[in-house]
């Protein structure tokens, strides 16, 4: 078994552009108070993400601050939190956690590291 190292985390905040974008904006405004790098809004599918989303990238040290905040303040939105180890498939599908409804991902575009 190969040893993996968690280099940081991504949180993907999913929303519906017509119905829940205001909620996503509220979550994004709250995330801005943390030491996170906020990604672009993606109203169309991108990568493995079949639903509209944006991401927040944060360090291992921020995990204990960001994730509990998301648990309490996700505004009913689905959030995928996963580590960044260099194994996209395993990070998104095997070592991830979901807050709210678990959404389908496009598994075919995720690369497995060996």
Secondary structure, DSSP 4 states (H G I P E B T S, - for coil): --------EEEEEE--TTTTHHHHHHHHHHHTTSS-EE---BSS-BTTB-S-EEEEEE-GGGHHHHHHHHHHHSTT--EEEEE-SS-HHHHHHTSEEEESSPPPB-GGGPPPP-
